[in-house]
Every structure is written in structure tokens, then in C-alpha cells.
Amino acid sequence: MFDLDAYLSSHRQRINAALEAILETSGPTDRILEAMKYSLMAGGKRIRPILCLAAAESAGGDAQNAMGAACALEMIHTYSLIHDDLPAMDNDVLRRGKPTCHIAFDEATAILTGDALLTLAFQTLSSIEFDNSHQAPIWLRVIQLISHAAGYCGLIQGQMVDIASEGSRLTLTELKSMHRLKTGVLIEASLCSGALLSGLNSNQIKMLENYARNIGLAFQVADDILNIEGDPKVMGKAAGTDKLRKKATYPSLLGLQESKKFAKQLVQNALQALESFDKKAEPLRAIANYIITRKK
């Protein structure tokens, strides 16, 4: 039987070691670097980089070949959380069980720390050493994929819609669209990056894209549910904030029980997308279920 806990723990250790190595070579020890380390190494789930590595493994590839992309994805995710927590956005004081970056340091430092992590992500992606020239076009495609997901047509647009929709009642279609941009596109980029770097064919990549779209939405539905039912001590952040801010969420639109059913259906859709993959994709199957059963 596949041991997901051991798999996640092992991959988190590898990713953390790689991130620490990148930060150690990033410049002098100053306030910005201290804040970067504080936020990046605060003990996150590392779901996006793990998905990147798992996608590479699903084709029998060496996950280490995708480690640079995996690290860049986690830096981008962490930058987005730092900015999301700012007073001008969600004004959160806790993240991953610790004071948020702007609380631990100050608001200006938090803004610059997010900027620094976003820039370092692309510095990392563009610094990959190739064994041969045929790898360059693949890495260029990965950079394009990740930059699109992180940019104004992806994550940033999703965050903008989220802010604009506070106090409004969105349709299910509008809510899905917003969360695909806010959460899903970076998850899709994680999987597709790993797939490209491991040499999956176009048909396999399409199947992984389908898997990614479904778990991306499932991840957000689960987050919305945890904001109602989750234990702040376990989550490392406050619960009940979505209702206070009048956020558009799945429970507010569908109700709590229907949201849980919807999340399960999304996971089933994701698993169906992997039907033609063999046992090497077992981590992806297990992660799909983990996404809606996690406690933080």
C-alpha cells in the first residue's frame, strides 16, 4: 500500500534542502534575506512543488531534474501569500502558525520580500544548467507556463476578482473561474512543468491538465470548508475570516454539505483523468484524496 505520509515527508525534506541551498547563495545576510527565509522556510505543505516532482515521476523521470522548477513554484506561492496577508489585502496576522511577514518585520519589508521571492523564482528558472542544448526550449516553455500562471492573466487576476467580489454573490461559474485563476492555474503550471521536464507526450499532458484543473478547484473548496470547520491551532491561521470579510466562497453559495459533495466529485474527476497512467502515478492519486481530507 502506498504510504503518502512518508512520500510527502521525504519530498518536503528534499524541497526544503534545495530552497535553503538557493537562499544561501542569494546574497548577503540582510533584513530582506532574513524575511525571505522567515516566510519561505516557515513549514508550508509544499503541495505545488511536490505536484511538480510527482508529475515528473509519473512518466518514470528523475524528479531531481524538475527541482529547479519546483523551488521556483514554491517561491512564487510564498510571495503571493506574503502580499495576500498585507493590510491592503486580507490583513492577516498569522500564517503557517507564525506572525505574518508584515507583522514579524514591517509592511514595507513584506512588500519587498514578496517582490524578492518572485524575482528569485525566475532567476532560479533561468539559471538551470543544461546537459544538452535540446533542454533549453523545454525550460523556456516552463518559464512561459509559470510566468503566465503567476501573472495578470492568472494568479493576480484571480486575486483582483476576489477583492472586487467581496460582499457580492457570484454564480457558480463565476466562482469557479475566480478560483481557477487564484489557486488553480499555479497548480496546473506545477503539474505541467513536471510533465514537460520528464518528457510526457501531449496526450499525457492533456490528461494531467484535466487532473490539475479538478484538484485545483478541490483545493480551494477544501480551503473554504476549513475556514469554517478548521482548527486554527492546526491550520496555523485564523478560521471564520471568509464570513467576516463577506468573501465569495463555495459554502456561502452551495452550503457546507453540498460543498463537501462537490469537492469529492472533483477528486473523482481527477482520478478518472489518471486512469491510463500506471503505478508511477500513485502519488498523484493519493495527493488528490489528501487535498480534501487535510486539516490545514
N, C-alpha and C positions, 0 to 999 in steps of 0.2 A: 504493500500500500504506500502511495506517495506521501511523504512527510513534508507538508507545506511549511510548518513552523521551522524545521531545520533548513529548508531551502531559502526561506526569507531571511533567516538569521545569517546564513552563510553569505548570501548575496549582499546584504546590508553591510557586513564587515568588509567585503571587497570594495564596495562602492565608497564607504567611509574612508578606507585607506587611500583610495585613488583621489578622493576630494582633498584629503589632508595633504597629500603629496603636491597637488596643484597649488594649494594655498601657500605651502612652504616656499614655493618658487615664484610667488606672485609679486613680491616686493618687500620693502622694509616693514618692520613691525610698527605700525602706527594705529591711530584710532580707527581709521576705515577698515584696515585689515582685521583689527580686533573685532569690530562689529560684523564683518563678513563671516569670520569664524564663529562668532556667537550665534548668528542666525542659521548658517549653513550646517553647523555641526550640533544642532540642538536636539537631535534624535528623532527626525521625521520618519514616516513609514517607508520612504524611498520607493513608492509604488511606480512612479514613472520610469526611473532608471532600471528598476527590476523588470518591468514590462519590456523595455528595450533589450535587455540581455536575454530574457526568456524568448522573445521573438527570434533573436539570432540563434538560440539553441534549438528552436522548433524546426529549423532546417538542417540541424546537425552541425551548425557552425560553431566557431570558437567565440564564446561570449566576450572574451577579452578584447577582440577586435572592435567591439562596439562600446567599449568602456568610455572612450572619449566623448561619444555622443550621450551616453547615459549620464555622465557627470555634468555635461552642459545642460541637459534637460532638468536636472535637479537644481542647478544654479538659477535657471530661468524660473522654475517653480518657486524657489525660495524668494527671489526678487519680487515676484508677484504677491507673495504673502506679506512681505515687509510693507509694500505700498498699500496693499489692501487693508492692513491694520492701522494705517495712519489716521489721525483725527479728521482729515478731509474726506476720508472714505468710510470705513466701518468703525474707526475709533476703538479698536480692541486693545485690551491691556495684557492679555495672556495669549501665548501661542506656544504649543508643544510643552505646556506646563511651566513656562518661564515668562517673565515680563517681555512684552513685545519689544522690538528693536528701538522704537522711538521712546519707550519708557525706560529701557535699560541705558540708553545713550541720550539722544535728543532727536527732535523731529528732523532737523537738517541733516544730521548724520545718517538717520534712517533712509532718507531720500537718496543720499549719495551712495549708501551701502547697496540699495537696490540697483541703482544705476551701475555700480561697480560690478555686481554679480552678473547682470545682464551682459555687460561688455566682456567680462571674463569668459562667459559661456562661449561667445563667438570667437574670442581669442583662442580658446581651447580647441574648438572645432576646426579652426583654420591652421592649427599648429601640428596636426596629425602628420606623423612621418609615414610615407608610403613605402611598401616593399617594391611596388612597380607602378608605372605611370597609368595603368588601367584603373587603379583605385581612385585617382583624382576626380573623374567625372561622377563617381558614386558619392564621394564625400561632398562634392559641390551640390549634388541633388539633396543630400541630407541637410546641408546648411540651408538650402532654399526651403525645404519642407519645414524645418524647425522655425526659421525666421518668419514664415507665413503664419504658422500656428501661434507664434508669440506676438505678432504684430497687430496693426489696426484692423485687419480683416479677421482676426482670430480672437485671442485672449483679451486684448484691450477693448475690442468692440463688445465682447460679452460683458465685460465689467461695466462699460458705459451704459449698456442696455439695462443691466442690473440696477445701477444707480438711478437711471431715469424712470424705472418701473416701480420704485418704492411707493407704496400707497395705491398702486393700480392693480387691477385684476386682469391678468393675462389669460389668453386662451391656452389650451394645452399645446397647440402647435407653436405659439409664441414662446412658451416656457421651454419647450424642447430646443428651439432654435437658440435661445439665450444661453442655456446651459451647455449646449454643444460647443458654442463659442467660448464660454467662460471656463469650462472644465474639459470638455470632450476633445477639442482639437489638439491639445498638448498630449493627451493620452494617445490619440491617433498617431501623432507625429512620433511618439516614443516607440510604438509598435512597428510602424512603417520604416523608421530609421534602422531598427534592429534587423528587420526583414531585408532591407536593401543591402545592408552590410554583410549579410550572411548568404546572399545570392539566391533568395527565393524568386520563383518566376512570377510573372504578372498576375496569373490566376490565383496563386497562393497569397500574393499581397492583397488582392481584392478581398479574399476571404478574411484576412487579418484586419482589413479596414472595416469590414462588417462587424467582426468581433469587437473591434475598438470602439465603434460608434455605440454599440449596445452597452459595453461595460462603462464607457464614459458617462452615459446618461444614468446608468445604475449607480455609479459612484456618487453622482450629485443627488439622486433620490435618497440614497443612504445617508448622505450628509444632512439633508433636510430632516430626515427622520431622527437622526442623532441629536439634532439641535433641539428636538422636543423631548426625546426619551433618554438621551445620553447622560452619563455621569461626568460632570465637569472634572472630577479628580482623575478619572481615567482618560478623558479626552484631552486634558491639558488646556482647555479653553472653556469659556462660559457657554451655558445652554440657554435656550429661550430668547436668544438675541434676534432671531429672524422675525418673531412676532412683534417684538418691541419696535423694530425698525420698519415694520409693515412690508417685509420682503415678499416678493413673489416666489412661492415655494410649491412643491408638489403636494404636501399635506394641506396647505391652505386652499389649493384648488381642488384636489381629489378627495381629501380626507386621509387620515392616517392609515387605516386598513387598506384602502384602495391603493395608496402609495406603496405599501409593502407588497401587494399583489403585482403592481406594475414593475417594481424592482425585480421580483422573481421572474417575471416574464422576460424582462430584458436579459437576464442571465441565461435563461433558456435559449433565447435567440443567439446569444454569444456562443454558447456551447454548440449549437447547431452549425454555426459558421466554421467550427473546427473539426467537423465530422470526418473530413478527408485527411486530416493530419494524424500521424501515428503517435506512439507513446512519448516522443520527444516534446510534444506539445502539452504533456500532462501538467506542467507548471502553470500554463496559461489557463487550463480548465480549472485548476484548483484556485487560482487567483480570482477568477470570475465569481466563484462562490464566496470567497473570502471578502470581496468588496461589499457584499450586502449583509455579512454576518459580523463584521468587525465592530469593535466597541469604541474606536476612536478614528 
